Amino acid sequence: MYEAVVFDNDGVLVEPPSRDALVSATRSALEDVGLDADPRAVCRDLAEGDAESLAGRCRREAVEFASFCQRAASAAFEAQRRELERGRRAVYDDVAALREFDAALGLVSDNHPQFVDYLLARAGLDDLFETVRCRSMTPSHLDACKPDPRNVRAALADLGTEDALLVGDRTADVAAAERAGIDSALLERPGAGDGGVGTVPDADVDPDYRVESIAELRSVVG
């Protein structure tokens, strides 16, 4: 039915990071660069790609924005790596169904490329995806998170098609698909909680499909 299927990462392929782990990582980054700010608010700005707010915080305290971004990315990677290695976060079992898909597969994540590359290699999934596009936590790319469609469009260009379906678990994923001009499927896993940052499905969005597992999605893709 579709030439390509593009997947989100957190909450779709792998359990989302815990809010506490990300806030703790943000607190560490703030301390390292000497920036006095509420780590919960800064963690939210990082998740939402609010570069203007973050740059303003740095400017007011004479902290180099690029240095803070680099430290925040490194701290977030280490926090997420520890979660995986300690078994506090895992790849969903139904991800195995991806090997039955006939369509070309892509991955578009708002997470940092270093973590996504690490996750895919650790889980043995790095051979599945023909393209992987992530949000770099740099001043120029921090705001390239969904619903911004930049990375979705880049993935479609890599795959050489616009006959594609975007699979995500958030309102932002559905909106990014709409802005990129492709269909969307909202993955609503039973019992999905709010432990991560922005990972709860929104009942008010209007995706083309709603599914409860990647295995169920197989019948949609064809």
QUIRA-V854516 format. One record per residue. N is the residue number from 1. SS is DSSP state (2 for helix, 1 for strand, 0 for the rest). PHI is phi in whole degrees, 0 to 359 (999 if undefined). D_CENTER is the distance of its C-alpha to the mean C-alpha in Angstrom with 1 decimal. Layout:
# QUIRA-V854516
n->[N;N]
ss->[SS;SS]
phi->[PHI;PHI]
d_center->[D_CENTER;D_CENTER]
This chain:
# QUIRA-V854516
n->[1;2;3;4;5;6;7;8;9;10;11;12;13;14;15;16;17;18;19;20;21;22;23;24;25;26;27;28;29;30;31;32;33;34;35;36;37;38;39;40;41;42;43;44;45;46;47;48;49;50;51;52;53;54;55;56;57;58;59;60;61;62;63;64;65;66;67;68;69;70;71;72;73;74;75;76;77;78;79;80;81;82;83;84;85;86;87;88;89;90;91;92;93;94;95;96;97;98;99;100;101;102;103;104;105;106;107;108;109;110;111;112;113;114;115;116;117;118;119;120;121;122;123;124;125;126;127;128;129;130;131;132;133;134;135;136;137;138;139;140;141;142;143;144;145;146;147;148;149;150;151;152;153;154;155;156;157;158;159;160;161;162;163;164;165;166;167;168;169;170;171;172;173;174;175;176;177;178;179;180;181;182;183;184;185;186;187;188;189;190;191;192;193;194;195;196;197;198;199;200;201;202;203;204;205;206;207;208;209;210;211;212;213;214;215;216;217;218;219;220;221;222]
ss->[0;0;0;1;1;1;1;0;0;1;0;0;0;1;0;0;0;0;2;2;2;2;2;2;2;2;2;2;2;2;2;2;2;0;0;0;0;0;2;2;2;2;2;2;2;2;2;2;0;0;2;2;2;2;2;2;2;2;2;2;0;0;0;0;2;2;2;2;2;2;2;2;2;2;2;2;2;2;2;2;2;2;2;2;2;0;0;0;0;0;1;0;2;2;2;2;2;2;2;2;0;0;0;1;1;1;1;1;1;0;0;0;2;2;2;2;2;2;2;2;2;2;2;0;0;0;0;0;0;0;1;1;1;1;0;0;0;0;0;0;0;0;0;0;0;0;0;0;0;2;2;2;2;2;2;2;2;2;2;0;0;0;0;1;1;1;1;1;0;0;2;2;2;2;2;2;2;2;2;2;0;0;1;1;1;1;1;0;0;0;0;0;0;0;0;0;0;0;0;0;0;0;0;0;0;0;0;0;1;1;1;0;0;2;2;2;2;2;2;2;2;0]
phi->[999;235;285;215;232;248;251;285;253;293;86;242;268;224;303;293;293;285;300;299;295;289;295;297;295;296;300;298;295;298;295;295;261;76;257;268;203;290;298;292;292;292;300;296;298;295;296;270;69;276;297;297;296;294;296;295;300;294;298;295;247;57;253;292;300;298;294;296;302;297;291;297;296;296;293;294;299;297;297;287;299;297;301;294;292;265;74;271;206;214;289;292;300;286;297;301;294;299;288;265;284;271;289;293;246;228;227;231;234;275;282;287;301;298;288;298;299;297;299;298;293;297;272;70;251;291;270;279;255;282;211;228;239;232;268;283;274;239;307;275;234;299;272;273;257;300;277;303;269;304;289;295;297;296;295;297;296;299;278;72;205;245;272;218;237;257;249;214;241;226;305;298;294;298;295;296;297;300;292;273;81;233;284;224;233;265;271;247;292;302;79;301;253;246;290;268;260;68;247;270;303;250;292;271;284;235;286;286;219;233;225;253;200;292;299;294;296;304;288;285;290;83]
d_center->[25.1;22.2;22.3;18.6;15.6;12.0;9.4;5.8;5.1;5.2;8.3;9.0;9.9;10.0;11.0;8.8;10.2;13.4;14.1;17.2;15.7;13.5;16.5;18.8;16.9;17.1;20.7;21.5;20.2;22.2;25.2;25.0;25.3;27.7;25.7;27.0;24.4;23.0;20.0;18.6;18.9;17.5;14.4;13.9;14.6;12.0;9.2;10.8;11.6;15.3;16.8;20.2;20.4;19.3;21.7;24.4;24.1;24.6;27.3;29.3;29.5;30.0;26.9;25.5;22.1;21.0;22.2;20.3;16.9;17.9;18.8;15.8;13.6;16.1;16.5;12.8;12.9;16.2;15.4;12.6;15.0;17.8;16.1;15.8;19.3;20.8;19.7;17.9;14.7;14.9;13.8;15.0;18.5;18.1;15.8;19.3;20.1;18.0;21.1;23.2;21.4;23.6;21.2;19.4;15.8;12.9;9.2;6.9;3.4;3.4;4.4;8.0;9.7;12.3;10.4;8.8;12.4;13.9;12.2;13.2;16.6;17.3;16.6;18.6;16.0;16.1;18.9;17.2;15.2;17.2;14.5;11.2;9.8;7.4;8.0;11.0;12.1;15.4;17.6;17.5;13.8;12.4;12.6;10.9;7.9;8.3;11.1;12.2;12.8;13.4;10.9;11.6;15.3;15.1;13.9;16.7;19.1;18.4;19.1;22.1;21.7;20.7;21.7;18.3;16.3;12.6;11.5;9.1;9.9;10.0;12.5;10.3;9.3;13.1;14.1;12.2;14.0;17.1;17.1;16.6;19.5;18.2;18.2;15.5;15.4;14.2;13.8;15.7;16.2;19.6;19.7;16.0;16.3;15.0;14.6;11.1;10.1;10.0;9.5;13.0;14.0;16.4;19.7;20.6;18.3;19.9;18.0;20.2;19.7;18.9;18.6;18.5;17.6;16.6;20.4;21.3;19.2;21.5;24.3;22.5;21.6;25.1]
